[in-house]
């Protein structure tokens, strides 16, 4: 089915089911999905987007449940996009972040959507930023994005969110770990969850030391101790997050960040589309098969082969086609 | 991108026995489905709300407490109220023959009793989907 104006109408009317369906269409890249995004663009209200990331099992989902409850209490309409990993073997996934949502799931101002990472390795799924846009157009004031349980290098979240919260827990690594590049560099706010466990003070000190050693940042990153299971520290966490938002707004960085995000997303899409085109050429092209055969048999080195193929691809996909279009 | 089939595995009622639900969830995952697992003690309202928000193709309800007639009736009513006709509903658990007849009468597509190979459940769902997007 291609673009359906009636479905869009229901979305604009605020029907949850229409919103859910449009998310699926966009996530599955169904025919006509771009039209929905195009139509929704003018409806974007600039929702505030919070990214929550951190290693598996630190309590991200429970923390989000508490945080969302606080934000709802303040009168906000809240959306959550939670990404869980897909199996590299079957592509299947068990998405279990919903388990933690409890009673707020029935709040009419709340919308929760699970996404499978569908093979994407950056901690989010390819469609996560699209889903954020859709929820923004649906009227959410705040959108919380939960990444898969991350290790050190899943930093896609920084591109899709205004404020990034890195959740850690005591005993997840010594001070050497804390100096590693990756997720520890992207936090605007840190939460040390399960802070009643042994070693919380030490984790706090290590993190403080690491943050003081980072001269790049002019914003003083806050670290909050939380116990999400009993809801302790959640309002501190909310304050820390919102003060980062105020900082972004006050310095003009919010607008800057969002403009950069739009452009980044466009370049990311172009990159993906070019790769897709090249890959589909490779699937069937005789010249490609020949060169691949030479590489396979060791008659040609990979660098020379790729240089030759690039020239060929350039010629086949871009030069001749653009000439043709100009003439036609 | 491939069409991904989404299934909600739900556990209504007050019993805490979710081993069966988890085994079935795992089987669907291994068959390449995206499974949303809602956890224990969900109300019919929560289950239907989750199915709507996640835009699932099917709802699998695991129930061992004996309250199956009540729970399924509620779920089917809520779906009907919102005129949702394209979600396949199936169930699993210890459910007497007479009740199976009743449940099928109210629109539950199939009940899988103890000992059903998980493959059979997966195949059934794949073959009986109602949504096409």
HADDOCK unambig.tbl for C-alpha pairs under 7 A between the chains (distance, minus, plus):
assign (segid A and resid 16 and name CA) (segid B and resid 53 and name CA) 6.81 0.50 0.50
assign (segid A and resid 17 and name CA) (segid B and resid 52 and name CA) 5.71 0.50 0.50
assign (segid A and resid 17 and name CA) (segid B and resid 53 and name CA) 6.62 0.50 0.50
assign (segid A and resid 20 and name CA) (segid B and resid 52 and name CA) 6.78 0.50 0.50
assign (segid A and resid 20 and name CA) (segid B and resid 53 and name CA) 5.37 0.50 0.50
assign (segid A and resid 20 and name CA) (segid B and resid 54 and name CA) 6.29 0.50 0.50
assign (segid A and resid 20 and name CA) (segid B and resid 55 and name CA) 5.51 0.50 0.50
assign (segid A and resid 21 and name CA) (segid B and resid 55 and name CA) 6.07 0.50 0.50
assign (segid A and resid 25 and name CA) (segid B and resid 133 and name CA) 6.88 0.50 0.50
assign (segid A and resid 28 and name CA) (segid B and resid 1 and name CA) 5.94 0.50 0.50
assign (segid A and resid 28 and name CA) (segid B and resid 3 and name CA) 6.49 0.50 0.50
assign (segid A and resid 29 and name CA) (segid B and resid 1 and name CA) 6.33 0.50 0.50
assign (segid A and resid 90 and name CA) (segid B and resid 30 and name CA) 6.00 0.50 0.50
assign (segid A and resid 90 and name CA) (segid B and resid 31 and name CA) 6.58 0.50 0.50
assign (segid A and resid 90 and name CA) (segid B and resid 32 and name CA) 4.88 0.50 0.50
assign (segid A and resid 91 and name CA) (segid B and resid 32 and name CA) 5.13 0.50 0.50
assign (segid A and resid 92 and name CA) (segid B and resid 29 and name CA) 4.44 0.50 0.50
assign (segid A and resid 92 and name CA) (segid B and resid 30 and name CA) 6.01 0.50 0.50
assign (segid A and resid 92 and name CA) (segid B and resid 31 and name CA) 6.64 0.50 0.50
assign (segid A and resid 92 and name CA) (segid B and resid 32 and name CA) 3.68 0.50 0.50
assign (segid A and resid 92 and name CA) (segid B and resid 33 and name CA) 4.65 0.50 0.50
assign (segid A and resid 92 and name CA) (segid B and resid 34 and name CA) 5.22 0.50 0.50
assign (segid A and resid 93 and name CA) (segid B and resid 29 and name CA) 5.11 0.50 0.50
assign (segid A and resid 93 and name CA) (segid B and resid 33 and name CA) 6.51 0.50 0.50
assign (segid A and resid 93 and name CA) (segid B and resid 34 and name CA) 4.75 0.50 0.50
assign (segid A and resid 93 and name CA) (segid B and resid 35 and name CA) 5.94 0.50 0.50
assign (segid A and resid 94 and name CA) (segid B and resid 25 and name CA) 6.97 0.50 0.50
assign (segid A and resid 94 and name CA) (segid B and resid 29 and name CA) 6.13 0.50 0.50
assign (segid A and resid 94 and name CA) (segid B and resid 34 and name CA) 6.06 0.50 0.50
assign (segid A and resid 94 and name CA) (segid B and resid 35 and name CA) 4.65 0.50 0.50
assign (segid A and resid 94 and name CA) (segid B and resid 36 and name CA) 5.90 0.50 0.50
assign (segid A and resid 94 and name CA) (segid B and resid 37 and name CA) 6.80 0.50 0.50
assign (segid A and resid 95 and name CA) (segid B and resid 35 and name CA) 5.82 0.50 0.50
assign (segid A and resid 95 and name CA) (segid B and resid 36 and name CA) 4.73 0.50 0.50
assign (segid A and resid 95 and name CA) (segid B and resid 37 and name CA) 6.17 0.50 0.50
assign (segid A and resid 96 and name CA) (segid B and resid 36 and name CA) 6.08 0.50 0.50
assign (segid A and resid 96 and name CA) (segid B and resid 37 and name CA) 5.22 0.50 0.50
assign (segid A and resid 96 and name CA) (segid B and resid 38 and name CA) 6.65 0.50 0.50
assign (segid A and resid 98 and name CA) (segid B and resid 38 and name CA) 5.78 0.50 0.50
assign (segid A and resid 99 and name CA) (segid B and resid 37 and name CA) 6.93 0.50 0.50
assign (segid A and resid 99 and name CA) (segid B and resid 38 and name CA) 4.79 0.50 0.50
assign (segid A and resid 99 and name CA) (segid B and resid 39 and name CA) 5.01 0.50 0.50
assign (segid A and resid 106 and name CA) (segid B and resid 46 and name CA) 6.60 0.50 0.50
assign (segid A and resid 111 and name CA) (segid B and resid 53 and name CA) 6.92 0.50 0.50
assign (segid A and resid 112 and name CA) (segid B and resid 53 and name CA) 6.57 0.50 0.50
assign (segid A and resid 113 and name CA) (segid B and resid 53 and name CA) 6.25 0.50 0.50
assign (segid A and resid 113 and name CA) (segid B and resid 54 and name CA) 5.65 0.50 0.50
assign (segid A and resid 114 and name CA) (segid B and resid 54 and name CA) 6.71 0.50 0.50
